[in-house]
């Protein structure tokens, strides 16, 4: 059942409202949609230290020439086990790689994992987006089919790609 909507008033400076409306126009939405998105994001950030069930994407750009960095990243992911749901590894150029790691667990622990990985020597830049409010249980599709009516060959966790 959907939550009912509640109307309320908000007071903003004229210049801030003008800037907000520019964002609304650029997104092609409404003020209400934007406020809901902003509220969800802020509520989610507030929940992170409270150890709630969450899923996150950790994005990092790193220099793969830094000694043992690739091995350390792989080792950390193996230590996390089933918390790592998937990874994407992209070669940006001769020196840099981009990696996106999808992880699930307690929000405070996910932040700690990100802090640990982002602090590694050779990681140039990165960040984590933690999504809370997803419930305690995963949502599986045991008999899911693709767009052509075929069932996938692999079930369960998406394997992550090992670096060579």
Steps between C-alpha positions, in 0.01 A plus 500: 500500500630843406557765761256789463646833394501791746508861387701753700648844449869578458657844528804567280693806399398625154843434352509144639151431360610636162803266504284209616253561218787496251595154629136388472482622137832333413378169646160530336323430827309687766595676822326223696704229328821689564418556868414129541834403340689744722316380811568131422869572446532692826307239699726232350815692598361538851447123528852398392658517850197319649601160357198436280483252212629665185649452158777716361707572195863574567668669205874544482761605249844361568845465351541131426880540486516567875667198655258236634196729473303277261574199719397687816171608342425143394595369845271752674211398276560133579503581872157659458365180345130507421477868591653574159211462259677602178794695364573686181860555396586743218842591360494879461848539354848348528527592869151532642215261567146574614327248723144499625427257783142427603487397865224423747500503879462728799528862397765588757716206392461591133630849580793344689581273205496799266723702729748213516511447122507869407797552735718246316815639338437533127127569522473838328135580556178335601186507703214292631127534452312318776131425453305423817139405553522190283371259764678218672439232241622487143260481210579196291354389170557124506317442172579827327527497124674739263324705230497195272336263748828321583611427853851619587770234515641630830292546809579684821779749549653663198863387494763769511774510246849423623788714387791332329 
